[in-house]
Amino acid sequence: MKVMGNKLTIFLIDGNEYGPRTVEIGNWSGKAIYSSRSALPNVLSRDEFENPGVYILKSIPDDNIYSEKIYVGEAENLKIRVKQHLSNPDKEFTEFIGFISKDDLLTKSHIKYLESRIVTLAKEAKTSEIENGTAPSLPTLHEADISDMEYFLDQIKLILPVVSYKVLIPSVTKNIPSKNREKVETQPIIYHIKSNKLEAQMYESDQGIIVLNGSQCSKTTSKSISIGRIKIREKLLDSGVLIDKDKNYVFSEDTIFSSPSAASSTILGRQAPGPITWVDEKGITYKENQKRYFEN
């Protein structure tokens, strides 16, 4: 089955590759405008800021286990709200992105719906430090409006990583019962970690390496483990993904890792090369299976 792509149009407002920009997608009626805090005063006169919209502020996290701190808000006039944030000495942020509708069809209820959904998804993703306390309650919308806003949200998800916002990139994924997994993935190979002290399973998907709910993780770490792996462990503990169970930690959710080594090193608490540490039910390593796949 051929996967259809998406065309994103990025316009550099001042011609500077690091400067403010707009982002649009194909026939989508929405539009994003991104800017660093320092450049915001120079673009507030643009028409986009006269519109209602939802926005996300990014700042330096208080907890160094995260790479960004996020605040999600909505406004019937983005210019007024942004000026309030800029003039507030307690509102420190480094980057701004706002989303508006080019056809002026976003109502107050629509942007409140988007705000609530983004906060909820951000908390579920467990990737960024979220400044918002709890997600605002969802406003009442007609079924057709909900469908439109969910589509609008899908486009937001596509754009955010393009401007280096990680907030909606999940670090955990919804649990998939094993009997249904083959319907979602094309018979994924389930790998087991080579260890006499604990048990862990993973499979590879288009999201990354998925360590399965119920897998065990060592409580101890060796001096060989990198700071990056330590931070991953700390974030998983802080977010409740890893829970304390007797001699080991246990994954409470299916968890996404960027590579087999990131998963194996985090789990074993030491530097452990993933390609040879994960083996399938026949004892064949991830590395060997990859080699066979790409040689065919």
Secondary structure by P-SEA (a helix, b strand, c coil): cbbbbbbbbbbcccccccccbbbbcccccbbbbbbcccccccccccccccccccbbbbcccccccccbbbbbbccccaaaaaaaaaacccccccbbbbbbbccccccaaaaaaaaaaaaaaaaaacccccccccccccccccaaaaaaaaaaaaaaaaccccccccccccccccccccccccccccccbbbbcccccbbbbbbbccccccccccbbbbccccccccaaaaaaaaaaaaaccccccccccccccccccccaaaaaaaaacccccccccccccccccaaaaaaaaaac
